[in-house]
Amino acid sequence: MRILGIDYGDARIGLAISDELGWTAQGLEVIQRRHLSDDMGRIAAVINQYNVEKIVLGFPKNMNGTIGPRGEITQEFASMLEREFRVPVILWDERLSTVAAERVLLQADMSRKKRKGVIDKVAAQMILQTYLDSHTGHKPLL
């Protein structure tokens, strides 16, 4: 069973995919947001290509655990994904995932320009991997 991880942002959407056993997450791509129909079309293509059976969507909570405006937008997007693709969508706490992704890319000595192009994909990968680790009993590698 393949699981799609999504880091949903205002300007970009990062995508990651699990292996068939659900043990590891690999970064897939970054969608530059233009129109919702285009974004949904690209997500549909990925769902079909990988036979995705579940989506893990990064859920941005405030540091105190409350849900702010960005979280509400993400909840609406989750509902839209479920209606459109008829697959379960799991909202997964993504607090500090982008910060962690930035740290990993800095340690890899990646330039600012290159980081901007991949950070959302890495964040999606981290969101998905933490979900997978919590459900398989594997310890995170990072």
Backbone as CSV, one residue per row, in Angstrom:
resi,resn,N_x,N_y,N_z,CA_x,CA_y,CA_z,C_x,C_y,C_z
1,MET,0.850,-1.188,0.000,0.000,0.000,0.000,0.885,1.237,0.000
2,ARG,0.690,2.100,-0.945,1.446,3.346,-1.024,0.676,4.458,-0.322
3,ILE,1.449,5.313,0.364,0.881,6.462,1.054,1.534,7.712,0.493
4,LEU,0.735,8.714,0.204,1.226,9.993,-0.299,1.337,10.970,0.857
5,GLY,2.490,11.605,1.004,2.684,12.653,1.991,2.621,14.004,1.305
6,ILE,1.937,14.947,1.924,1.768,16.278,1.329,2.117,17.354,2.355
7,ASP,2.961,18.292,1.935,3.221,19.524,2.679,2.534,20.629,1.884
8,TYR,1.402,21.121,2.395,0.545,22.052,1.667,0.856,23.484,2.082
9,GLY,1.330,24.278,1.137,1.650,25.665,1.430,0.954,26.620,0.479
10,ASP,1.104,27.917,0.747,0.480,28.934,-0.097,1.085,28.981,-1.498
11,ALA,2.405,28.832,-1.588,3.090,28.974,-2.869,3.455,27.637,-3.506
12,ARG,3.689,26.611,-2.669,4.142,25.321,-3.169,3.492,24.179,-2.387
13,ILE,3.430,23.025,-3.052,2.958,21.801,-2.417,4.059,20.767,-2.575
14,GLY,4.587,20.291,-1.457,5.602,19.248,-1.500,4.941,17.886,-1.444
15,LEU,5.467,16.953,-2.250,4.927,15.599,-2.285,6.016,14.586,-1.965
16,ALA,5.631,13.554,-1.230,6.504,12.426,-0.933,5.667,11.155,-1.040
17,ILE,6.323,10.025,-1.288,5.613,8.755,-1.437,6.294,7.686,-0.599
18,SER,5.504,6.784,-0.067,6.071,5.678,0.702,6.455,4.540,-0.238
19,ASP,7.311,3.656,0.264,7.545,2.414,-0.456,6.298,1.543,-0.271
20,GLU,6.228,0.416,-0.969,5.016,-0.406,-0.924,4.776,-1.044,0.436
21,LEU,5.834,-1.220,1.225,5.686,-1.813,2.551,5.324,-0.781,3.613
22,GLY,5.430,0.501,3.265,5.106,1.560,4.216,6.178,1.778,5.263
23,TRP,7.445,1.535,4.892,8.556,1.723,5.830,9.313,3.016,5.606
24,THR,9.470,3.403,4.333,10.282,4.589,4.048,9.529,5.572,3.159
25,ALA,9.871,6.833,3.332,9.291,7.903,2.523,10.375,8.479,1.621
26,GLN,10.036,8.721,0.377,10.948,9.352,-0.574,10.306,10.631,-1.086
27,GLY,11.087,11.699,-1.118,10.585,12.939,-1.686,10.305,12.747,-3.162
28,LEU,9.187,13.293,-3.628,8.795,13.124,-5.022,9.007,14.389,-5.842
29,GLU,8.294,15.432,-5.486,8.340,16.652,-6.297,7.732,17.817,-5.538
30,VAL,7.882,18.985,-6.141,7.266,20.200,-5.615,6.364,20.761,-6.707
31,ILE,5.123,21.015,-6.345,4.168,21.638,-7.266,4.180,23.136,-6.982
32,GLN,4.501,23.922,-7.997,4.406,25.379,-7.871,2.933,25.734,-8.049
33,ARG,2.322,26.272,-7.017,0.889,26.525,-7.044,0.545,27.639,-8.028
34,ARG,-0.439,27.351,-8.863,-0.947,28.348,-9.792,-2.469,28.425,-9.661
35,HIS,-3.125,27.340,-10.054,-4.583,27.247,-9.970,-4.923,25.955,-9.251
36,LEU,-5.946,25.984,-8.438,-6.342,24.807,-7.676,-6.603,23.614,-8.587
37,SER,-7.228,23.845,-9.732,-7.524,22.728,-10.647,-6.234,22.082,-11.159
38,ASP,-5.213,22.891,-11.439,-3.919,22.349,-11.869,-3.267,21.553,-10.745
39,ASP,-3.327,22.106,-9.518,-2.740,21.421,-8.355,-3.416,20.068,-8.150
40,MET,-4.725,20.054,-8.186,-5.478,18.813,-7.982,-5.227,17.828,-9.124
41,GLY,-5.066,18.347,-10.329,-4.762,17.477,-11.473,-3.431,16.771,-11.306
42,ARG,-2.429,17.504,-10.825,-1.112,16.883,-10.624,-1.166,15.862,-9.489
43,ILE,-1.873,16.187,-8.412,-2.021,15.233,-7.306,-2.757,13.985,-7.789
44,ALA,-3.777,14.158,-8.618,-4.509,13.013,-9.176,-3.581,12.117,-9.985
45,ALA,-2.711,12.730,-10.782,-1.772,11.945,-11.593,-0.844,11.110,-10.700
46,VAL,-0.373,11.701,-9.605,0.510,10.980,-8.676,-0.258,9.849,-7.996
47,ILE,-1.482,10.116,-7.570,-2.309,9.091,-6.924,-2.511,7.903,-7.864
48,ASN,-2.789,8.194,-9.120,-2.991,7.124,-10.102,-1.690,6.393,-10.422
49,GLN,-0.611,7.130,-10.594,0.674,6.522,-10.948,1.152,5.548,-9.873
50,TYR,0.977,5.912,-8.611,1.501,5.098,-7.509,0.415,4.267,-6.804
51,ASN,-0.799,4.289,-7.300,-1.903,3.553,-6.664,-2.006,3.881,-5.179
52,VAL,-2.061,5.161,-4.883,-2.103,5.647,-3.504,-3.417,5.244,-2.847
53,GLU,-3.306,4.728,-1.612,-4.486,4.300,-0.871,-4.758,5.170,0.356
54,LYS,-3.830,6.075,0.664,-3.998,6.948,1.827,-3.127,8.181,1.612
55,ILE,-3.569,9.308,2.166,-2.806,10.555,2.110,-2.527,11.009,3.536
56,VAL,-1.277,11.391,3.791,-0.903,12.005,5.061,-0.597,13.467,4.759
57,LEU,-1.419,14.347,5.296,-1.321,15.774,5.024,-0.768,16.489,6.244
58,GLY,0.313,17.214,6.053,0.903,17.975,7.150,-0.111,18.968,7.694
59,PHE,-0.286,18.951,9.020,-1.287,19.780,9.678,-0.578,20.807,10.552
60,PRO,-0.572,22.071,10.126,0.149,23.106,10.864,-0.630,23.600,12.083
61,LYS,-0.205,23.145,13.230,-0.795,23.630,14.480,0.093,24.722,15.050
62,ASN,-0.497,25.551,15.881,0.307,26.523,16.615,1.158,25.768,17.634
63,MET,2.210,26.397,18.110,3.108,25.728,19.048,2.389,25.301,20.328
64,ASN,1.305,25.978,20.694,0.554,25.603,21.907,-0.519,24.536,21.614
65,GLY,-0.532,24.014,20.374,-1.453,22.943,20.011,-2.788,23.401,19.451
66,THR,-3.038,24.707,19.450,-4.298,25.203,18.896,-4.231,25.241,17.368
67,ILE,-5.398,25.383,16.768,-5.479,25.426,15.306,-5.752,26.858,14.878
68,GLY,-4.850,27.393,14.085,-4.984,28.761,13.603,-5.546,28.802,12.194
69,PRO,-5.483,29.970,11.551,-6.034,30.130,10.201,-5.414,29.173,9.179
70,ARG,-4.104,28.959,9.251,-3.440,28.055,8.301,-3.930,26.616,8.502
71,GLY,-4.140,26.242,9.757,-4.664,24.915,10.061,-6.074,24.725,9.520
72,GLU,-6.888,25.771,9.620,-8.253,25.696,9.099,-8.254,25.534,7.582
73,ILE,-7.360,26.235,6.904,-7.229,26.103,5.445,-6.824,24.678,5.098
74,THR,-5.918,24.112,5.878,-5.455,22.744,5.643,-6.585,21.743,5.864
75,GLN,-7.424,21.971,6.872,-8.570,21.085,7.104,-9.528,21.113,5.909
76,GLU,-9.740,22.293,5.339,-10.597,22.417,4.162,-9.986,21.665,2.973
77,PHE,-8.660,21.782,2.817,-7.967,21.082,1.737,-8.083,19.571,1.931
78,ALA,-7.967,19.102,3.177,-8.101,17.671,3.469,-9.485,17.168,3.049
79,SER,-10.515,17.924,3.368,-11.881,17.545,2.980,-12.020,17.484,1.463
80,MET,-11.406,18.444,0.786,-11.447,18.476,-0.669,-10.743,17.245,-1.256
81,LEU,-9.587,16.890,-0.703,-8.856,15.712,-1.178,-9.694,14.444,-0.998
82,GLU,-10.321,14.304,0.150,-11.146,13.117,0.407,-12.317,13.030,-0.562
83,ARG,-12.978,14.167,-0.798,-14.113,14.179,-1.738,-13.656,13.855,-3.155
84,GLU,-12.571,14.480,-3.571,-12.106,14.350,-4.956,-11.539,12.962,-5.260
85,PHE,-10.748,12.407,-4.336,-10.006,11.182,-4.633,-10.531,9.946,-3.908
86,ARG,-11.455,10.139,-2.986,-12.051,9.025,-2.258,-11.017,8.114,-1.600
87,VAL,-10.025,8.746,-0.989,-9.037,8.037,-0.178,-8.993,8.729,1.183
88,PRO,-8.704,7.971,2.245,-8.620,8.612,3.556,-7.474,9.603,3.617
89,VAL,-7.707,10.723,4.288,-6.677,11.746,4.492,-6.442,11.858,5.994
90,ILE,-5.198,11.641,6.393,-4.796,11.737,7.787,-4.117,13.091,7.989
91,LEU,-4.620,13.887,8.917,-3.951,15.144,9.271,-2.860,14.814,10.285
92,TRP,-1.606,15.164,9.955,-0.459,14.803,10.773,0.282,16.062,11.215
93,ASP,0.470,16.174,12.504,1.136,17.339,13.089,2.471,17.600,12.399
94,GLU,2.600,18.776,11.814,3.819,19.093,11.079,4.648,20.190,11.747
95,ARG,4.343,20.499,13.000,5.091,21.558,13.658,6.586,21.312,13.523
96,LEU,7.269,22.315,13.050,8.729,22.341,12.892,9.257,21.440,11.780
97,SER,8.394,20.857,10.942,8.902,20.007,9.859,9.702,20.815,8.842
98,THR,9.253,22.026,8.524,9.998,22.856,7.581,11.312,23.315,8.198
99,VAL,11.298,23.610,9.493,12.533,23.990,10.189,13.515,22.828,10.160
100,ALA,13.032,21.609,10.416,13.898,20.423,10.387,14.426,20.173,8.978
101,ALA,13.579,20.345,7.970,14.012,20.159,6.585,15.089,21.180,6.224
102,GLU,14.896,22.422,6.642,15.890,23.470,6.384,17.226,23.109,7.031
103,ARG,17.174,22.588,8.237,18.391,22.197,8.954,19.137,21.088,8.203
104,VAL,18.401,20.088,7.719,19.012,18.989,6.971,19.675,19.516,5.702
105,LEU,18.994,20.401,5.001,19.551,20.941,3.752,20.764,21.841,4.012
106,LEU,20.733,22.576,5.120,21.902,23.389,5.486,23.096,22.502,5.809
107,GLN,22.853,21.401,6.519,23.932,20.477,6.842,24.517,19.846,5.583
108,ALA,23.683,19.715,4.561,24.149,19.175,3.281,24.844,20.249,2.447
109,ASP,24.965,21.457,3.021,25.648,22.577,2.377,24.994,22.959,1.042
110,MET,23.683,22.910,1.013,22.947,23.272,-0.189,22.739,24.778,-0.227
111,SER,22.879,25.359,-1.408,22.719,26.800,-1.561,21.277,27.214,-1.271
112,ARG,21.099,28.477,-0.920,19.768,29.008,-0.620,18.818,28.804,-1.796
113,LYS,19.291,29.041,-3.005,18.445,28.911,-4.191,17.981,27.467,-4.377
114,LYS,18.886,26.522,-4.217,18.514,25.112,-4.360,17.606,24.660,-3.219
115,ARG,17.850,25.173,-2.001,16.999,24.809,-0.858,15.557,25.205,-1.110
116,LYS,15.373,26.405,-1.662,14.013,26.893,-1.919,13.259,25.952,-2.852
117,GLY,13.968,25.348,-3.785,13.330,24.461,-4.755,12.964,23.090,-4.227
118,VAL,13.581,22.666,-3.111,13.336,21.300,-2.625,12.809,21.228,-1.197
119,ILE,12.801,22.330,-0.487,12.461,22.273,0.939,11.065,21.710,1.196
120,ASP,10.109,22.011,0.340,8.741,21.517,0.539,8.671,20.006,0.308
121,LYS,9.458,19.511,-0.636,9.526,18.069,-0.884,10.155,17.358,0.306
122,VAL,11.214,17.933,0.861,11.870,17.345,2.029,10.942,17.398,3.244
123,ALA,10.225,18.503,3.401,9.255,18.608,4.505,8.168,17.541,4.357
124,ALA,7.658,17.323,3.141,6.656,16.283,2.905,7.221,14.911,3.250
125,GLN,8.475,14.694,2.895,9.131,13.428,3.199,9.232,13.230,4.712
126,MET,9.587,14.285,5.437,9.712,14.195,6.894,8.351,13.965,7.557
127,ILE,7.336,14.634,7.067,5.977,14.439,7.592,5.562,12.984,7.402
128,LEU,5.741,12.483,6.195,5.344,11.112,5.894,6.179,10.108,6.688
129,GLN,7.488,10.353,6.792,8.343,9.405,7.511,7.985,9.327,8.994
130,THR,7.675,10.463,9.615,7.291,10.415,11.032,5.974,9.654,11.203
131,TYR,5.063,9.813,10.255,3.817,9.049,10.290,4.118,7.555,10.170
132,LEU,4.931,7.184,9.179,5.257,5.774,8.970,5.943,5.184,10.204
133,ASP,6.893,5.924,10.758,7.618,5.442,11.936,6.677,5.205,13.109
134,SER,5.699,6.067,13.262,4.773,5.926,14.385,3.854,4.719,14.221
135,HIS,3.703,4.237,13.001,2.791,3.121,12.741,3.497,1.792,12.502
136,THR,4.806,1.813,12.339,5.538,0.567,12.095,6.439,0.196,13.269
137,GLY,6.623,1.103,14.192,7.504,0.829,15.315,8.968,1.051,15.004
138,HIS,9.278,1.557,13.809,10.658,1.836,13.452,11.114,3.126,14.134
139,LYS,12.361,3.180,14.470,12.944,4.391,15.041,13.349,5.293,13.887
140,PRO,13.127,6.621,14.011,13.551,7.543,12.947,15.053,7.534,12.800
141,LEU,15.496,7.700,11.558,16.935,7.719,11.274,17.562,9.067,11.575
142,LEU,16.766,10.117,11.606,17.304,11.463,11.838,17.320,11.800,13.299
